[in-house]
Amino acid sequence: MKDPRKARGGARSAALFRRARKVIPGGVNSPVRSFASVGGEPFFVAAGRGCRVRDADGRSYIDYVMSYGPHLFGHVPAFLQRALSRAMRRGTSYGAPTELEVRLAERVAEMVPSIEVLRLVSSGTEATMSAARLARAATGRKRLVKTEGGYHGHADSFLVSAGSGVATLGIAGSPGVPEELAALTTVVPYNDVEALEAVFTTFPGEIAAVILEPVAANMGLVLPKPGYLESVRERTRKHGALLIFDEVITGFRLASGGAQALLGVTPDLTTLGKILGGGLPVGAYGGRRDLMEKMAPSGPVYQAGTLSGNPLAVSAGLAMLDELRRRPPYAVLEQGGSLLESLLRAEIDARGLSDEVCVTRLGSLLTLFFTPGPAVDFASVRGADTKRYAAFFHAMRERGVFLPPAQFEAWFVSTAHGEPEIRRTARAAGESLGVAFDS
């Protein structure tokens, strides 16, 4: 197998990375941007447009990272530019409420089935940690249940058997998380109802909430088995625990009402981000009125944020949701995702690799796993051949395609990915599979 570390970026990116390492831990402001798991050094992006990004050395890539989800319509669509230009002329932050915040909250409440009342925050992590605090306060219980490989941001309670960058870097938990707090998070396999029921039996009356992605997208893409989410909903109700859907990725991507609308299961609380901010820092958590009215100043559960409801970010979010209404993207996204999946499968079959590689897809979310599959939980994907993925990643990059530099992340298709780009991606994938399996 070729050494993926032979892949190098351009001179400008290399110089920027040297500078970055002097003043930023690891040279990046989020570990998932590091190429540590695949070797080599990250390239630095200078600009994005449509389905492409251009690096600091002028090279263009077809982009399937898409900022890990926000760019449903591609980079800097015209409607978003117009909205941000108007907002910028009015001001950037006030420390006081604006009509924009009310309009965005109203729009989300109209679209997402579980949400009657919501609170805007500045990130998905902030949304999930706030939802967990509310769940503990509302139930008077301390214990949280999450799925193995599920990633819900970097709050202390969630860095137990987490996915995304935690899984990619092989970190079991995190120093700095008190053992006493980690002990209050119980982990069960995704798609395993019996394991969840056993936890409720082991900890009767202790579980405040079960939190999971309705469609797991942070261990790579893993789909819920038929009836799984319904069973989780039934058991949380039965045992007096809340159900929190982390829809930071799936919210507005799989349907205008999120995965919960597509799959027909309504949680007690929902967390949102990514598309909600149109690429700017926005998150939200919301749910039933009786729960959300426990948040200060209506109730005693405290959470605050100086930049929550930031007018620039909220303007971007409103523009995104307005565009979803004007130009529903889901048929186009399904068409693009389906074409990419079928072409990738054809390349895999043509090389006799169906026992080595599998593809999982739902709508515009997709992961190519270097494992035979099927991908049903974290245990079934964590044995993926990450060395081969590293070789594949760099071969794709050399062919002008930018993928997540981690096996345990999803690819994101946007409406800006046309058939020519998707077919070029599939051809590059076929060649890159050859590189990955070249011994």
C-alpha positions in Angstrom: 0.0 0.0 0.0 1.3 3.4 -0.8 2.2 5.7 2.1 -0.4 8.4 2.3 2.1 10.7 3.9 3.7 11.1 0.6 0.7 13.4 -0.4 1.7 17.0 0.2 -0.1 20.3 0.0 1.2 23.3 -1.8 3.9 25.7 -0.6 1.4 28.3 0.6 -0.6 25.9 2.7 2.6 24.4 4.1 3.8 27.8 5.1 0.5 28.7 6.7 0.5 25.4 8.6 3.9 26.1 10.0 2.7 29.5 11.2 -0.5 28.0 12.6 1.3 25.4 14.7 3.1 28.1 16.5 0.0 29.8 17.8 -2.9 27.2 17.5 -2.9 23.7 19.1 -2.0 21.3 16.3 -2.3 24.1 13.9 -6.1 23.8 13.6 -9.1 25.3 15.5 -11.0 22.0 15.4 -9.4 18.5 15.5 -11.6 17.3 12.5 -9.7 19.8 10.3 -6.4 18.1 11.1 -5.1 15.5 8.7 -3.5 13.7 11.7 -5.5 10.5 11.1 -4.6 10.3 7.4 -1.1 11.6 7.5 0.3 14.6 5.7 -0.7 18.2 6.3 -4.0 20.0 5.8 -4.4 22.4 2.9 -5.8 25.9 3.8 -8.9 27.1 2.0 -8.9 30.5 0.3 -12.5 30.5 -1.0 -15.5 28.4 -1.8 -18.1 28.7 -4.5 -20.9 26.3 -5.4 -19.7 22.8 -4.9 -16.0 23.7 -4.9 -13.3 25.1 -2.6 -10.0 26.6 -3.7 -7.0 26.2 -1.6 -4.3 28.8 -0.7 -2.2 27.5 -3.6 -5.0 28.0 -6.1 -6.0 24.4 -6.6 -9.8 23.7 -6.9 -11.6 20.7 -5.3 -15.0 19.3 -5.6 -16.1 19.5 -2.0 -18.0 16.9 0.0 -17.1 18.3 3.4 -19.2 21.4 2.8 -18.3 22.7 6.3 -19.7 19.4 7.7 -23.2 20.1 6.7 -24.4 23.8 6.6 -24.1 24.3 2.8 -27.2 22.7 1.6 -27.2 24.9 -1.5 -23.5 25.0 -2.0 -21.0 27.7 -0.9 -22.1 31.4 -0.9 -25.3 31.1 -2.8 -26.6 34.5 -4.1 -29.6 34.6 -1.7 -27.3 34.2 1.3 -24.9 36.9 0.1 -27.8 39.3 -0.3 -29.2 38.5 3.2 -25.8 39.0 4.9 -25.1 42.2 3.0 -28.4 43.7 4.2 -27.8 42.5 7.8 -24.2 43.9 7.9 -25.4 47.4 7.0 -27.8 47.3 10.1 -25.2 46.2 12.6 -23.4 43.1 13.9 -24.5 42.6 17.5 -26.5 44.6 20.1 -26.9 42.7 23.4 -30.6 43.2 23.0 -33.4 41.2 21.2 -34.3 41.8 17.6 -37.3 40.9 15.4 -35.0 38.6 13.4 -34.7 36.3 16.4 -38.5 36.1 16.7 -39.0 35.4 13.1 -36.4 32.6 13.0 -37.9 31.0 16.1 -41.4 31.2 14.6 -40.1 29.6 11.4 -38.4 26.7 13.2 -41.5 26.1 15.3 -43.6 25.9 12.1 -41.3 23.4 10.5 -40.0 21.0 13.1 -42.7 18.7 14.6 -41.4 18.5 18.2 -40.6 22.2 18.7 -43.2 24.6 20.2 -40.6 26.9 22.0 -36.9 27.2 21.3 -33.8 29.0 22.5 -31.1 30.2 20.0 -27.5 29.6 20.9 -24.2 29.8 19.0 -23.3 26.2 18.3 -24.5 22.6 18.3 -22.4 21.8 21.4 -24.0 24.6 23.3 -27.5 23.3 22.2 -26.9 19.8 23.3 -25.3 20.6 26.7 -28.2 23.0 27.4 -30.8 20.4 26.4 -29.1 17.9 28.8 -29.2 20.4 31.6 -32.9 21.1 31.0 -33.6 17.3 30.9 -31.9 16.8 34.2 -33.8 19.7 35.8 -37.1 18.7 34.4 -36.9 15.1 35.5 -34.9 15.6 38.8 -32.6 12.9 37.6 -28.9 12.9 36.8 -28.1 10.1 34.4 -27.8 10.5 30.6 -27.9 7.7 28.1 -26.1 8.1 24.7 -25.2 5.7 21.9 -21.7 4.2 21.4 -20.0 6.3 18.7 -22.6 9.1 19.0 -21.1 12.6 19.0 -23.1 15.4 20.5 -20.4 18.1 20.8 -17.6 18.4 23.3 -19.5 19.0 26.5 -18.2 16.9 29.4 -21.1 14.6 29.6 -20.9 13.6 25.9 -17.2 12.8 25.6 -17.8 9.1 26.5 -17.4 6.7 23.7 -17.9 9.5 21.2 -17.7 9.5 17.5 -16.6 12.1 14.9 -13.1 13.4 15.7 -12.9 11.6 19.0 -13.2 8.3 17.2 -11.0 9.4 14.4 -8.1 10.2 16.7 -8.7 7.1 18.8 -9.5 9.0 22.0 -11.5 6.9 24.5 -12.7 9.9 26.5 -10.9 13.1 27.4 -8.6 14.3 30.2 -10.3 17.1 32.0 -13.7 15.3 32.2 -14.2 14.3 35.9 -14.7 10.6 36.4 -17.7 11.4 38.6 -19.4 13.2 35.8 -18.4 10.6 33.1 -19.9 7.9 35.4 -23.3 9.6 35.0 -23.3 8.9 31.2 -24.3 5.4 30.2 -23.5 4.1 26.7 -25.6 1.7 24.7 -25.1 0.5 21.1 -27.1 2.3 18.4 -29.9 0.2 17.0 -30.0 -2.0 20.1 -33.4 -1.7 21.9 -32.7 -4.6 24.2 -29.5 -2.9 25.5 -31.5 0.3 26.2 -34.2 -1.6 28.1 -31.5 -3.3 30.2 -30.1 0.1 31.1 -33.5 1.3 32.3 -33.7 -1.9 34.4 -30.2 -1.4 35.8 -30.8 2.3 36.7 -34.5 2.5 37.6 -35.7 6.1 38.2 -32.2 7.5 37.4 -32.2 8.3 33.7 -33.0 11.9 32.8 -32.8 11.5 29.0 -31.7 9.4 26.1 -29.9 11.5 23.5 -29.1 10.2 20.0 -29.0 11.2 16.4 -32.1 9.8 14.8 -29.9 9.1 11.8 -26.4 8.6 13.1 -24.0 10.7 11.1 -21.0 11.1 13.4 -19.7 7.5 13.3 -19.9 7.7 9.5 -23.5 7.4 8.3 -25.4 4.6 10.1 -29.2 4.3 9.5 -31.8 3.3 12.1 -33.3 -0.1 11.7 -37.0 -0.2 11.1 -38.9 0.3 14.3 -35.8 1.3 16.3 -36.6 4.9 16.9 -40.2 4.0 17.7 -39.0 1.6 20.3 -36.7 4.2 21.9 -39.6 6.6 22.0 -41.8 4.0 23.7 -39.3 3.1 26.3 -38.4 6.6 27.3 -42.1 7.4 27.9 -42.5 4.2 29.8 -39.7 5.0 32.2 -40.3 8.7 32.6 -37.2 9.8 30.7 -37.0 12.5 28.0 -35.9 11.7 24.5 -33.5 14.2 22.9 -32.9 14.1 19.1 -29.6 15.6 18.1 -30.5 17.0 14.7 -27.6 19.3 14.4 -26.6 17.5 11.1 -30.0 16.0 10.0 -32.1 19.0 10.8 -33.4 20.5 7.5 -31.1 18.2 5.5 -33.2 15.1 5.2 -36.6 17.0 5.2 -37.8 20.5 6.0 -38.8 19.1 9.4 -35.7 17.1 9.9 -35.3 13.4 10.4 -38.1 13.3 12.9 -40.5 14.5 10.2 -39.1 12.1 7.6 -39.2 9.1 10.0 -42.4 10.0 11.9 -41.0 9.9 15.5 -41.3 13.0 17.7 -38.9 13.5 20.6 -39.3 15.7 23.7 -36.4 18.0 22.9 -34.5 18.7 19.6 -31.1 20.3 19.0 -30.3 22.0 15.8 -27.3 23.7 14.1 -25.4 23.6 10.8 -28.1 24.5 8.2 -30.0 26.6 10.7 -27.2 29.1 10.5 -26.5 28.9 6.8 -22.7 28.5 7.6 -22.6 31.0 10.4 -22.4 30.0 14.1 -26.0 29.2 15.1 -27.5 26.4 17.2 -30.9 25.9 18.9 -32.6 23.6 21.3 -36.4 23.4 21.6 -39.3 21.2 22.4 -42.6 21.2 24.3 -43.7 24.5 25.9 -43.9 23.0 29.4 -40.2 21.9 29.2 -38.8 25.0 27.6 -40.6 27.4 30.0 -38.3 26.0 32.7 -35.5 28.0 31.1 -34.5 31.4 32.6 -36.0 33.9 32.7 -39.3 32.0 32.5 -38.0 29.4 34.9 -35.1 28.5 37.2 -32.8 26.6 34.7 -30.0 29.0 33.7 -28.4 29.3 30.3 -27.2 32.5 28.5 -25.0 33.7 25.7 -23.8 37.1 24.7 -24.0 36.3 20.9 -27.0 34.1 21.0 -29.4 35.3 18.3 -26.6 37.2 16.6 -28.3 39.3 13.8 -25.8 38.2 11.1 -26.2 34.6 11.9 -29.9 34.8 12.3 -30.2 36.6 9.0 -28.3 33.8 7.3 -30.6 31.2 9.0 -33.8 33.0 7.9 -32.5 33.2 4.4 -31.8 29.4 4.4 -35.2 28.5 5.7 -36.9 30.9 3.3 -35.0 29.3 0.5 -36.2 25.9 1.6 -39.7 27.1 1.2 -39.2 28.9 -2.1 -37.0 26.2 -3.7 -37.4 22.8 -1.9 -34.2 21.0 -2.5 -35.0 17.5 -1.5 -35.8 16.0 -4.8 -32.5 17.4 -6.3 -30.5 16.2 -3.2 -32.0 12.7 -3.5 -31.2 12.6 -7.2 -27.6 13.6 -6.6 -27.1 11.4 -3.6 -28.6 8.4 -5.4 -26.5 8.9 -8.5 -23.3 9.2 -6.4 -24.2 6.0 -4.5 -25.0 4.0 -7.6 -21.8 5.1 -9.3 -19.6 4.4 -6.3 -21.2 0.9 -6.0 -20.5 0.3 -9.6 -16.8 1.2 -9.1 -16.6 -1.0 -6.1 -18.2 -4.0 -7.9 -16.0 -3.4 -11.0 -12.9 -3.9 -8.8 -14.3 -6.9 -6.9 -14.2 -5.0 -3.6 -17.7 -5.6 -2.4 -16.3 -7.7 0.5 -13.9 -4.9 1.4 -15.9 -1.7 1.1 -19.5 -0.7 1.7 -21.6 2.4 1.1 -24.4 3.8 3.3 -26.6 6.6 2.2 -29.8 8.5 3.1 -30.7 11.5 0.9 -27.7 13.7 0.6 -25.7 12.0 3.4 -23.3 9.2 2.5 -20.3 7.3 3.8 -18.0 4.9 2.0 -16.7 2.5 4.7 -13.5 0.5 4.3 -15.3 -2.5 5.9 -17.6 -5.2 4.4 -20.6 -4.0 6.4 -23.5 -3.8 6.9 -23.1 -0.6 9.0 -25.6 -1.0 11.8 -23.8 0.5 14.9 -20.3 1.7 15.9 -19.0 -1.8 16.6 -19.7 -2.7 13.0 -17.8 0.2 11.5 -15.0 1.0 14.0 -12.9 -1.9 12.6 -12.8 -0.1 9.2 -9.4 -0.1 7.6 -8.4 3.5 8.3 -5.0 3.1 6.6 -6.7 2.2 3.4 -9.1 5.1 3.9 -6.1 7.4 4.4 -4.6 6.3 1.0 -8.0 6.7 -0.6 -8.5 10.2 0.9 -5.1 11.4 -0.5 -5.7 9.8 -3.8 -9.0 11.6 -4.1 -7.4 14.8 -3.1 -4.8 14.4 -5.8 -7.6 14.0 -8.2 -9.4 17.1 -7.1 -12.0 15.8 -4.7 -12.1 16.9 -1.0 -13.5 14.4 1.4 -13.6 14.4 5.2 -10.1 13.5 6.4 -11.7 10.9 8.7 -13.4 7.5 8.0 -16.0 8.2 10.7 -17.6 11.2 9.0 -20.4 11.7 6.5 -20.0 13.1 3.0 -22.4 16.0 2.2 -24.0 16.4 -1.2 -25.5 19.9 -2.0 -27.8 21.1 -4.8 -24.7 22.6 -6.3 -23.2 19.2 -7.1 -24.3 18.6 -10.6 -24.1 15.4 -12.6 -20.7 16.2 -14.2 -19.1 16.7 -10.8 -20.7 13.6 -9.4 -19.5 11.5 -12.3 -16.1 12.9 -12.1 -16.1 12.1 -8.4 -17.1 8.5 -9.1 -14.3 8.1 -11.7 -11.8 9.5 -9.2 -13.1 7.1 -6.5 -12.6 4.1 -8.8 -9.0 5.1 -9.4 -8.4 5.9 -5.8 -9.8 2.5 -4.7 -7.1 1.1 -6.9 -4.5 3.1 -5.1 -5.9 2.1 -1.6 -5.8 -1.6 -2.4 -2.4 -1.5 -4.3 -0.1 -3.6 -2.3 
